């Protein structure tokens, strides 16, 4: 395997693992997830729904045949999370970094597709 592809899988795995674990925390109603929902003003009855969404997005990112749509969905999901945190003047570093990591990982794994997307 080429070095760039290996690094791409590692980055995609890190981003996907973050989303997956955050989704599991939401689904299990872990105290940090409950606190975060409360801080940004979302009702707690959405916690499990958010958890399922995060888990599905992580799976889509990690499965090669659906990694492009998963990457786009992860970007959208984290953009919404970023907006929620900005609205309440909370930190949003993680919500910015995770989609960047996922996109870089996707780009390293699918270089031809990225060249087409970027117009090279």
N, CA, C and O atoms as CSV, one atom per row, in Angstrom:
chain,resi,resn,atom,element,x,y,z
A,1,UNK,N,N,0.838,-1.188,0.000
A,1,UNK,CA,C,0.000,0.000,0.000
A,1,UNK,C,C,0.878,1.244,0.000
A,1,UNK,O,O,1.911,1.292,0.668
A,2,UNK,N,N,0.467,2.211,-0.731
A,2,UNK,CA,C,1.198,3.462,-0.795
A,2,UNK,C,C,1.082,4.210,0.542
A,2,UNK,O,O,0.058,4.135,1.222
A,3,UNK,N,N,2.147,4.928,0.902
A,3,UNK,CA,C,2.191,5.640,2.181
A,3,UNK,C,C,1.026,6.623,2.340
A,3,UNK,O,O,0.436,6.702,3.418
A,4,UNK,N,N,0.685,7.372,1.287
A,4,UNK,CA,C,-0.408,8.350,1.353
A,4,UNK,C,C,-1.740,7.669,1.662
A,4,UNK,O,O,-2.556,8.207,2.410
A,5,UNK,N,N,-1.956,6.499,1.092
A,5,UNK,CA,C,-3.210,5.778,1.337
A,5,UNK,C,C,-3.279,5.309,2.786
A,5,UNK,O,O,-4.335,5.375,3.415
A,6,UNK,N,N,-2.166,4.841,3.309
A,6,UNK,CA,C,-2.130,4.402,4.712
A,6,UNK,C,C,-2.418,5.581,5.640
A,6,UNK,O,O,-3.218,5.468,6.569
A,7,UNK,N,N,-1.762,6.709,5.383
A,7,UNK,CA,C,-2.005,7.907,6.201
A,7,UNK,C,C,-3.459,8.347,6.060
A,7,UNK,O,O,-4.082,8.765,7.037
A,8,UNK,N,N,-3.999,8.254,4.848
A,8,UNK,CA,C,-5.405,8.592,4.615
A,8,UNK,C,C,-6.344,7.726,5.435
A,8,UNK,O,O,-7.309,8.224,6.015
A,9,UNK,N,N,-6.063,6.429,5.485
A,9,UNK,CA,C,-6.903,5.534,6.292
A,9,UNK,C,C,-6.796,5.864,7.778
A,9,UNK,O,O,-7.787,5.807,8.506
A,10,UNK,N,N,-5.594,6.207,8.221
A,10,UNK,CA,C,-5.410,6.562,9.630
A,10,UNK,C,C,-6.215,7.816,9.969
A,10,UNK,O,O,-6.904,7.857,10.989
A,11,UNK,N,N,-6.129,8.832,9.122
A,11,UNK,CA,C,-6.869,10.067,9.370
A,11,UNK,C,C,-8.379,9.834,9.301
A,11,UNK,O,O,-9.128,10.321,10.148
A,12,UNK,N,N,-8.812,9.097,8.301
A,12,UNK,CA,C,-10.238,8.794,8.191
A,12,UNK,C,C,-10.703,8.000,9.410
A,12,UNK,O,O,-11.791,8.230,9.937
A,13,UNK,N,N,-9.865,7.067,9.846
A,13,UNK,CA,C,-10.199,6.279,11.030
A,13,UNK,C,C,-10.309,7.132,12.280
A,13,UNK,O,O,-11.191,6.908,13.110
A,14,UNK,N,N,-9.421,8.108,12.424
A,14,UNK,CA,C,-9.481,9.004,13.588
A,14,UNK,C,C,-10.767,9.834,13.572
A,14,UNK,O,O,-11.469,9.924,14.579
A,15,UNK,N,N,-11.066,10.435,12.424
A,15,UNK,CA,C,-12.285,11.235,12.318
A,15,UNK,C,C,-13.533,10.390,12.492
A,15,UNK,O,O,-14.473,10.782,13.183
A,16,UNK,N,N,-13.531,9.221,11.855
A,16,UNK,CA,C,-14.678,8.319,11.980
A,16,UNK,C,C,-14.843,7.796,13.397
A,16,UNK,O,O,-15.962,7.667,13.892
A,17,UNK,N,N,-13.719,7.493,14.052
A,17,UNK,CA,C,-13.783,7.017,15.438
A,17,UNK,C,C,-14.346,8.092,16.358
A,17,UNK,O,O,-15.133,7.794,17.256
A,18,UNK,N,N,-13.946,9.340,16.136
A,18,UNK,CA,C,-14.485,10.424,16.949
A,18,UNK,C,C,-16.000,10.498,16.791
A,18,UNK,O,O,-16.731,10.550,17.780
A,19,UNK,N,N,-16.469,10.502,15.538
A,19,UNK,CA,C,-17.919,10.570,15.310
A,19,UNK,C,C,-18.631,9.349,15.900
A,19,UNK,O,O,-19.686,9.478,16.522
A,20,UNK,N,N,-18.049,8.168,15.699
A,20,UNK,CA,C,-18.674,6.943,16.203
A,20,UNK,C,C,-18.773,6.963,17.727
A,20,UNK,O,O,-19.829,6.666,18.286
A,21,UNK,N,N,-17.682,7.311,18.394
A,21,UNK,CA,C,-17.691,7.330,19.865
A,21,UNK,C,C,-18.612,8.424,20.407
A,21,UNK,O,O,-19.289,8.221,21.415
A,22,UNK,N,N,-18.640,9.573,19.748
A,22,UNK,CA,C,-19.569,10.633,20.157
A,22,UNK,C,C,-21.012,10.172,19.967
A,22,UNK,O,O,-21.883,10.486,20.778
A,23,UNK,N,N,-21.258,9.428,18.891
A,23,UNK,CA,C,-22.590,8.887,18.655
A,23,UNK,C,C,-22.992,7.875,19.708
A,23,UNK,O,O,-24.133,7.872,20.170
A,24,UNK,N,N,-22.064,7.019,20.089
A,24,UNK,CA,C,-22.348,6.032,21.144
A,24,UNK,C,C,-22.623,6.757,22.460
A,24,UNK,O,O,-23.538,6.385,23.193
A,25,UNK,N,N,-21.838,7.788,22.762
A,25,UNK,CA,C,-22.057,8.571,23.991
A,25,UNK,C,C,-23.446,9.203,23.979
A,25,UNK,O,O,-24.141,9.208,24.995
A,26,UNK,N,N,-23.844,9.732,22.830
A,26,UNK,CA,C,-25.188,10.304,22.718
A,26,UNK,C,C,-26.247,9.232,22.898
A,26,UNK,O,O,-27.204,9.412,23.651
A,27,UNK,N,N,-26.072,8.115,22.204
A,27,UNK,CA,C,-27.067,7.048,22.257
A,27,UNK,C,C,-27.234,6.506,23.676
A,27,UNK,O,O,-28.344,6.166,24.088
A,28,UNK,N,N,-26.139,6.427,24.416
A,28,UNK,CA,C,-26.188,5.912,25.790
A,28,UNK,C,C,-26.510,6.998,26.814
A,28,UNK,O,O,-26.568,6.735,28.015
A,29,UNK,N,N,-26.719,8.222,26.325
A,29,UNK,CA,C,-27.024,9.370,27.186
A,29,UNK,C,C,-25.959,9.573,28.265
A,29,UNK,O,O,-26.262,9.747,29.445
A,30,UNK,N,N,-24.702,9.544,27.816
A,30,UNK,CA,C,-23.585,9.772,28.728
A,30,UNK,C,C,-23.646,11.209,29.258
A,30,UNK,O,O,-24.056,12.113,28.531
A,31,UNK,N,N,-23.246,11.430,30.510
A,31,UNK,CA,C,-23.323,12.771,31.093
A,31,UNK,C,C,-22.672,13.886,30.265
A,31,UNK,O,O,-23.252,14.967,30.165
A,32,UNK,N,N,-21.472,13.668,29.657
A,32,UNK,CA,C,-20.917,14.758,28.840
A,32,UNK,C,C,-21.800,15.103,27.629
A,32,UNK,O,O,-21.896,16.268,27.241
A,33,UNK,N,N,-22.434,14.102,27.045
A,33,UNK,CA,C,-23.316,14.347,25.901
A,33,UNK,C,C,-24.560,15.109,26.338
A,33,UNK,O,O,-25.021,16.013,25.641
A,34,UNK,N,N,-25.098,14.739,27.490
A,34,UNK,CA,C,-26.270,15.435,28.029
A,34,UNK,C,C,-25.911,16.891,28.332
A,34,UNK,O,O,-26.682,17.801,28.030
A,35,UNK,N,N,-24.738,17.103,28.932
A,35,UNK,CA,C,-24.287,18.456,29.268
A,35,UNK,C,C,-24.127,19.301,28.008
A,35,UNK,O,O,-24.537,20.462,27.977
A,36,UNK,N,N,-23.530,18.719,26.971
A,36,UNK,CA,C,-23.320,19.440,25.722
A,36,UNK,C,C,-24.647,19.836,25.071
A,36,UNK,O,O,-24.794,20.957,24.584
A,37,UNK,N,N,-25.604,18.916,25.066
A,37,UNK,CA,C,-26.920,19.218,24.487
A,37,UNK,C,C,-27.582,20.358,25.252
A,37,UNK,O,O,-28.195,21.246,24.660
A,38,UNK,N,N,-27.451,20.320,26.556
A,38,UNK,CA,C,-28.041,21.369,27.386
A,38,UNK,C,C,-27.377,22.722,27.123
A,38,UNK,O,O,-28.054,23.747,27.039
A,39,UNK,N,N,-26.051,22.717,26.995
A,39,UNK,CA,C,-25.303,23.956,26.779
A,39,UNK,C,C,-25.668,24.646,25.463
A,39,UNK,O,O,-25.744,25.873,25.404
A,40,UNK,N,N,-25.892,23.858,24.412
A,40,UNK,CA,C,-26.193,24.462,23.112
A,40,UNK,C,C,-27.692,24.657,22.900
A,40,UNK,O,O,-28.110,25.247,21.904
A,41,UNK,N,N,-28.493,24.164,23.830
A,41,UNK,CA,C,-29.925,24.452,23.784
A,41,UNK,C,C,-30.783,23.475,23.000
A,41,UNK,O,O,-31.915,23.798,22.642
A,42,UNK,N,N,-30.262,22.282,22.726
A,42,UNK,CA,C,-31.078,21.271,22.051
A,42,UNK,C,C,-31.839,20.457,23.086
A,42,UNK,O,O,-31.311,20.189,24.165
A,43,UNK,N,N,-33.075,20.056,22.778
A,43,UNK,CA,C,-33.827,19.235,23.728
A,43,UNK,C,C,-33.195,17.847,23.880
A,43,UNK,O,O,-32.682,17.277,22.917
A,44,UNK,N,N,-33.240,17.324,25.087
A,44,UNK,CA,C,-32.608,16.035,25.371
A,44,UNK,C,C,-33.270,14.862,24.661
A,44,UNK,O,O,-32.659,13.803,24.514
A,45,UNK,N,N,-34.517,15.039,24.218
A,45,UNK,CA,C,-35.152,13.919,23.511
A,45,UNK,C,C,-34.544,13.700,22.121
A,45,UNK,O,O,-34.858,12.705,21.469
A,46,UNK,N,N,-33.683,14.606,21.658
A,46,UNK,CA,C,-32.980,14.423,20.383
A,46,UNK,C,C,-31.642,13.708,20.550
A,46,UNK,O,O,-30.984,13.393,19.559
A,47,UNK,N,N,-31.238,13.452,21.776
A,47,UNK,CA,C,-29.918,12.893,22.047
A,47,UNK,C,C,-29.681,11.573,21.332
A,47,UNK,O,O,-28.651,11.402,20.679
A,48,UNK,N,N,-30.603,10.651,21.441
A,48,UNK,CA,C,-30.432,9.346,20.782
A,48,UNK,C,C,-30.487,9.473,19.266
A,48,UNK,O,O,-29.753,8.780,18.561
A,49,UNK,N,N,-31.343,10.345,18.760
A,49,UNK,CA,C,-31.420,10.564,17.315
A,49,UNK,C,C,-30.087,11.103,16.805
A,49,UNK,O,O,-29.576,10.649,15.781
A,50,UNK,N,N,-29.532,12.065,17.519
A,50,UNK,CA,C,-28.221,12.598,17.140
A,50,UNK,C,C,-27.169,11.497,17.192
A,50,UNK,O,O,-26.297,11.429,16.326
A,51,UNK,N,N,-27.245,10.641,18.196
A,51,UNK,CA,C,-26.296,9.541,18.319
A,51,UNK,C,C,-26.358,8.596,17.132
A,51,UNK,O,O,-25.323,8.203,16.593
A,52,UNK,N,N,-27.557,8.232,16.726
A,52,UNK,CA,C,-27.724,7.339,15.571
A,52,UNK,C,C,-27.172,8.010,14.315
A,52,UNK,O,O,-26.495,7.364,13.515
A,53,UNK,N,N,-27.452,9.291,14.137
A,53,UNK,CA,C,-26.941,10.017,12.962
A,53,UNK,C,C,-25.424,10.009,12.928
A,53,UNK,O,O,-24.828,9.762,11.880
A,54,UNK,N,N,-24.794,10.276,14.058
A,54,UNK,CA,C,-23.329,10.293,14.107
A,54,UNK,C,C,-22.743,8.927,13.801
A,54,UNK,O,O,-21.750,8.821,13.082
A,55,UNK,N,N,-23.353,7.882,14.342
A,55,UNK,CA,C,-22.867,6.525,14.095
A,55,UNK,C,C,-23.002,6.177,12.612
A,55,UNK,O,O,-22.076,5.619,12.024
A,56,UNK,N,N,-24.136,6.498,12.008
A,56,UNK,CA,C,-24.335,6.213,10.583
A,56,UNK,C,C,-23.353,6.993,9.713
A,56,UNK,O,O,-22.803,6.449,8.756
A,57,UNK,N,N,-23.133,8.254,10.039
A,57,UNK,CA,C,-22.186,9.062,9.268
A,57,UNK,C,C,-20.777,8.478,9.389
A,57,UNK,O,O,-20.046,8.421,8.400
A,58,UNK,N,N,-20.395,8.049,10.579
A,58,UNK,CA,C,-19.067,7.451,10.774
A,58,UNK,C,C,-18.921,6.192,9.926
A,58,UNK,O,O,-17.888,5.982,9.292
A,59,UNK,N,N,-19.951,5.362,9.916
A,59,UNK,CA,C,-19.898,4.131,9.112
A,59,UNK,C,C,-19.783,4.467,7.633
A,59,UNK,O,O,-19.008,3.843,6.908
A,60,UNK,N,N,-20.551,5.449,7.185
A,60,UNK,CA,C,-20.477,5.849,5.773
A,60,UNK,C,C,-19.087,6.379,5.415
A,60,UNK,O,O,-18.592,6.124,4.316
A,61,UNK,N,N,-18.461,7.105,6.324
A,61,UNK,CA,C,-17.106,7.617,6.081
A,61,UNK,C,C,-16.086,6.484,5.969
A,61,UNK,O,O,-15.166,6.547,5.153
A,62,UNK,N,N,-16.250,5.468,6.777
A,62,UNK,CA,C,-15.262,4.400,6.857
A,62,UNK,C,C,-15.439,3.314,5.798
A,62,UNK,O,O,-14.481,2.612,5.475
A,63,UNK,N,N,-16.638,3.164,5.258
A,63,UNK,CA,C,-16.885,2.147,4.240
A,63,UNK,C,C,-16.472,2.718,2.876
A,63,UNK,O,O,-17.030,3.728,2.449
A,64,UNK,N,N,-15.516,2.100,2.191
A,64,UNK,CA,C,-14.966,2.688,0.964
A,64,UNK,C,C,-15.993,3.081,-0.103
A,64,UNK,O,O,-15.850,4.128,-0.734
A,65,UNK,N,N,-17.011,2.269,-0.308
A,65,UNK,CA,C,-17.983,2.565,-1.367
A,65,UNK,C,C,-18.843,3.787,-1.052
A,65,UNK,O,O,-19.409,4.388,-1.965
A,66,UNK,N,N,-18.950,4.164,0.217
A,66,UNK,CA,C,-19.794,5.300,0.601
A,66,UNK,C,C,-18.991,6.420,1.259
A,66,UNK,O,O,-19.565,7.334,1.850
A,67,UNK,N,N,-17.668,6.348,1.156
A,67,UNK,CA,C,-16.833,7.307,1.881
A,67,UNK,C,C,-17.029,8.740,1.399
A,67,UNK,O,O,-16.913,9.671,2.196
A,68,UNK,N,N,-17.323,8.941,0.118
A,68,UNK,CA,C,-17.520,10.310,-0.367
A,68,UNK,C,C,-18.766,10.935,0.250
A,68,UNK,O,O,-18.713,12.055,0.757
A,69,UNK,N,N,-19.876,10.224,0.209
A,69,UNK,CA,C,-21.113,10.761,0.798
A,69,UNK,C,C,-20.954,10.898,2.313
A,69,UNK,O,O,-21.480,11.841,2.904
A,70,UNK,N,N,-20.237,9.971,2.945
A,70,UNK,CA,C,-19.984,10.073,4.379
A,70,UNK,C,C,-19.161,11.298,4.727
A,70,UNK,O,O,-19.410,11.952,5.740
A,71,UNK,N,N,-18.182,11.610,3.893
A,71,UNK,CA,C,-17.348,12.784,4.109
A,71,UNK,C,C,-18.174,14.064,3.983
A,71,UNK,O,O,-18.025,14.990,4.781
A,72,UNK,N,N,-19.034,14.106,2.987
A,72,UNK,CA,C,-19.905,15.277,2.816
A,72,UNK,C,C,-20.862,15.403,4.006
A,72,UNK,O,O,-21.052,16.498,4.535
A,73,UNK,N,N,-21.458,14.297,4.422
A,73,UNK,CA,C,-22.379,14.335,5.561
A,73,UNK,C,C,-21.668,14.730,6.854
A,73,UNK,O,O,-22.217,15.475,7.666
A,74,UNK,N,N,-20.452,14.234,7.042
A,74,UNK,CA,C,-19.682,14.608,8.240
A,74,UNK,C,C,-19.409,16.108,8.251
A,74,UNK,O,O,-19.478,16.751,9.299
A,75,UNK,N,N,-19.099,16.660,7.080
A,75,UNK,CA,C,-18.851,18.095,6.979
A,75,UNK,C,C,-20.105,18.880,7.342
A,75,UNK,O,O,-20.042,19.850,8.097
A,76,UNK,N,N,-21.234,18.458,6.805
A,76,UNK,CA,C,-22.495,19.138,7.112
A,76,UNK,C,C,-22.872,19.013,8.577
A,76,UNK,O,O,-23.291,19.985,9.205
A,77,UNK,N,N,-22.722,17.812,9.116
A,77,UNK,CA,C,-23.079,17.581,10.519
A,77,UNK,C,C,-22.234,18.449,11.446
A,77,UNK,O,O,-22.750,19.102,12.354
A,78,UNK,N,N,-20.927,18.442,11.199
A,78,UNK,CA,C,-20.039,19.213,12.066
A,78,UNK,C,C,-20.209,20.716,11.837
A,78,UNK,O,O,-19.975,21.509,12.749
A,79,UNK,N,N,-20.612,21.110,10.633
A,79,UNK,CA,C,-20.927,22.519,10.395
A,79,UNK,C,C,-22.117,22.960,11.220
A,79,UNK,O,O,-22.121,24.060,11.772
A,80,UNK,N,N,-23.134,22.104,11.309
A,80,UNK,CA,C,-24.285,22.407,12.162
A,80,UNK,C,C,-23.899,22.454,13.628
A,80,UNK,O,O,-24.383,23.305,14.374
A,81,UNK,N,N,-23.030,21.544,14.044
A,81,UNK,CA,C,-22.558,21.547,15.431
A,81,UNK,C,C,-21.756,22.816,15.716
A,81,UNK,O,O,-21.867,23.412,16.788
A,82,UNK,N,N,-20.950,23.213,14.740
A,82,UNK,CA,C,-20.173,24.438,14.892
A,82,UNK,C,C,-21.102,25.639,15.052
A,82,UNK,O,O,-20.884,26.492,15.913
A,83,UNK,N,N,-22.126,25.699,14.226
A,83,UNK,CA,C,-23.078,26.816,14.310
A,83,UNK,C,C,-23.767,26.849,15.673
A,83,UNK,O,O,-23.974,27.920,16.243
A,84,UNK,N,N,-24.119,25.672,16.192
A,84,UNK,CA,C,-24.769,25.615,17.502
A,84,UNK,C,C,-23.840,26.146,18.592
A,84,UNK,O,O,-24.282,26.859,19.492
A,85,UNK,N,N,-22.565,25.802,18.514
A,85,UNK,CA,C,-21.611,26.261,19.521
A,85,UNK,C,C,-21.304,27.752,19.380
A,85,UNK,O,O,-21.151,28.456,20.378
A,86,UNK,N,N,-21.215,28.226,18.144
A,86,UNK,CA,C,-20.964,29.654,17.926
A,86,UNK,C,C,-22.136,30.475,18.463
A,86,UNK,O,O,-21.938,31.542,19.046
A,87,UNK,N,N,-23.346,29.979,18.267
A,87,UNK,CA,C,-24.550,30.694,18.710
A,87,UNK,C,C,-24.524,30.979,20.202
A,87,UNK,O,O,-24.972,32.039,20.639
A,88,UNK,N,N,-24.003,30.045,20.989
A,88,UNK,CA,C,-23.967,30.229,22.444
A,88,UNK,C,C,-22.578,30.662,22.937
A,88,UNK,O,O,-22.281,30.606,24.130
A,89,UNK,N,N,-21.747,31.091,21.996
A,89,UNK,CA,C,-20.392,31.574,22.306
A,89,UNK,C,C,-19.549,30.526,23.036
A,89,UNK,O,O,-18.848,30.828,24.001
A,90,UNK,N,N,-19.637,29.291,22.548
A,90,UNK,CA,C,-18.880,28.173,23.098
A,90,UNK,C,C,-17.710,27.861,22.164
A,90,UNK,O,O,-17.700,28.315,21.020
A,91,UNK,N,N,-16.737,27.102,22.629
A,91,UNK,CA,C,-15.602,26.701,21.799
A,91,UNK,C,C,-16.078,25.726,20.715
A,91,UNK,O,O,-16.994,24.934,20.938
A,92,UNK,N,N,-15.439,25.799,19.531
A,92,UNK,CA,C,-15.851,24.933,18.430
A,92,UNK,C,C,-14.653,24.369,17.673
A,92,UNK,O,O,-14.749,24.085,16.479
A,93,UNK,N,N,-13.534,24.208,18.356
A,93,UNK,CA,C,-12.313,23.706,17.728
A,93,UNK,C,C,-12.496,22.294,17.168
A,93,UNK,O,O,-12.150,22.034,16.016
A,94,UNK,N,N,-13.034,21.389,17.973
A,94,UNK,CA,C,-13.213,19.994,17.549
A,94,UNK,C,C,-14.125,19.918,16.330
A,94,UNK,O,O,-13.867,19.148,15.405
A,95,UNK,N,N,-15.190,20.715,16.327
A,95,UNK,CA,C,-16.146,20.700,15.223
A,95,UNK,C,C,-15.505,21.218,13.930
A,95,UNK,O,O,-16.001,20.937,12.840
A,96,UNK,N,N,-14.430,21.955,14.043
A,96,UNK,CA,C,-13.713,22.440,12.870
A,96,UNK,C,C,-12.677,21.424,12.401
A,96,UNK,O,O,-12.520,21.200,11.201
A,97,UNK,N,N,-11.981,20.818,13.338
A,97,UNK,CA,C,-10.865,19.931,13.005
A,97,UNK,C,C,-11.326,18.581,12.456
A,97,UNK,O,O,-10.719,18.062,11.519
A,98,UNK,N,N,-12.375,18.012,13.014
A,98,UNK,CA,C,-12.805,16.667,12.595
A,98,UNK,C,C,-13.122,16.596,11.101
A,98,UNK,O,O,-12.619,15.693,10.432
A,99,UNK,N,N,-13.935,17.506,10.544
A,99,UNK,CA,C,-14.184,17.382,9.096
A,99,UNK,C,C,-12.932,17.630,8.249
A,99,UNK,O,O,-12.796,17.058,7.167
A,100,UNK,N,N,-12.024,18.472,8.730
A,100,UNK,CA,C,-10.779,18.682,7.991
A,100,UNK,C,C,-9.981,17.385,7.947
A,100,UNK,O,O,-9.469,17.000,6.896
A,101,UNK,N,N,-9.878,16.712,9.093
A,101,UNK,CA,C,-9.166,15.433,9.155
A,101,UNK,C,C,-9.809,14.421,8.218
A,101,UNK,O,O,-9.112,13.708,7.497
A,102,UNK,N,N,-11.138,14.357,8.228
A,102,UNK,CA,C,-11.844,13.395,7.378
A,102,UNK,C,C,-11.616,13.718,5.898
A,102,UNK,O,O,-11.398,12.805,5.101
A,103,UNK,N,N,-11.662,14.999,5.516
A,103,UNK,CA,C,-11.434,15.379,4.120
A,103,UNK,C,C,-9.999,15.089,3.686
A,103,UNK,O,O,-9.778,14.593,2.581
A,104,UNK,N,N,-9.026,15.392,4.536
A,104,UNK,CA,C,-7.637,15.102,4.177
A,104,UNK,C,C,-7.451,13.590,4.017
A,104,UNK,O,O,-6.792,13.135,3.082
A,105,UNK,N,N,-8.033,12.822,4.932
A,105,UNK,CA,C,-7.964,11.369,4.819
A,105,UNK,C,C,-8.604,10.868,3.535
A,105,UNK,O,O,-8.043,10.010,2.853
A,106,UNK,N,N,-9.780,11.400,3.199
A,106,UNK,CA,C,-10.445,11.019,1.952
A,106,UNK,C,C,-9.570,11.384,0.758
A,106,UNK,O,O,-9.412,10.587,-0.166
A,107,UNK,N,N,-9.002,12.586,0.778
A,107,UNK,CA,C,-8.170,13.034,-0.333
A,107,UNK,C,C,-6.937,12.184,-0.536
A,107,UNK,O,O,-6.539,11.934,-1.673
A,108,UNK,N,N,-6.329,11.737,0.542
A,108,UNK,CA,C,-5.148,10.879,0.425
A,108,UNK,C,C,-5.515,9.483,-0.076
A,108,UNK,O,O,-4.733,8.848,-0.784
A,109,UNK,N,N,-6.694,9.011,0.289
A,109,UNK,CA,C,-7.127,7.672,-0.153
A,109,UNK,C,C,-7.668,7.669,-1.576
A,109,UNK,O,O,-7.565,6.668,-2.284
A,110,UNK,N,N,-8.238,8.782,-1.987
A,110,UNK,CA,C,-8.880,8.879,-3.305
A,110,UNK,C,C,-8.307,10.074,-4.054
A,110,UNK,O,O,-9.012,11.050,-4.311
A,111,UNK,N,N,-7.036,9.995,-4.401
A,111,UNK,CA,C,-6.357,11.138,-5.001
A,111,UNK,C,C,-6.929,11.519,-6.360
A,111,UNK,O,O,-7.035,12.706,-6.668
A,112,UNK,N,N,-7.295,10.553,-7.165
A,112,UNK,CA,C,-7.857,10.863,-8.484
A,112,UNK,C,C,-9.186,11.600,-8.338
A,112,UNK,O,O,-9.455,12.557,-9.065
A,113,UNK,N,N,-10.005,11.157,-7.407
A,113,UNK,CA,C,-11.293,11.831,-7.179
A,113,UNK,C,C,-11.074,13.254,-6.690
A,113,UNK,O,O,-11.789,14.165,-7.111
A,114,UNK,N,N,-10.116,13.461,-5.825
A,114,UNK,CA,C,-9.843,14.814,-5.325
A,114,UNK,C,C,-9.323,15.718,-6.438
A,114,UNK,O,O,-9.655,16.903,-6.487
A,115,UNK,N,N,-8.513,15.164,-7.325
A,115,UNK,CA,C,-8.052,15.958,-8.462
A,115,UNK,C,C,-9.220,16.380,-9.325
A,115,UNK,O,O,-9.259,17.514,-9.802
A,116,UNK,N,N,-10.173,15.485,-9.533
A,116,UNK,CA,C,-11.369,15.831,-10.311
A,116,UNK,C,C,-12.206,16.872,-9.590
A,116,UNK,O,O,-12.689,17.821,-10.207
A,117,UNK,N,N,-12.378,16.699,-8.286
A,117,UNK,CA,C,-13.187,17.638,-7.502
A,117,UNK,C,C,-12.572,19.038,-7.470
A,117,UNK,O,O,-13.283,20.042,-7.499
A,118,UNK,N,N,-11.253,19.085,-7.411
A,118,UNK,CA,C,-10.566,20.366,-7.307
A,118,UNK,C,C,-10.213,20.961,-8.674
A,118,UNK,O,O,-9.727,22.089,-8.756
A,119,UNK,N,N,-10.457,20.209,-9.731
A,119,UNK,CA,C,-10.222,20.706,-11.079
A,119,UNK,C,C,-8.778,20.674,-11.526
A,119,UNK,O,O,-8.376,21.505,-12.340
A,120,UNK,N,N,-7.990,19.752,-11.027
A,120,UNK,CA,C,-6.576,19.641,-11.449
A,120,UNK,C,C,-6.489,18.871,-12.752
A,120,UNK,O,O,-5.394,18.667,-13.276
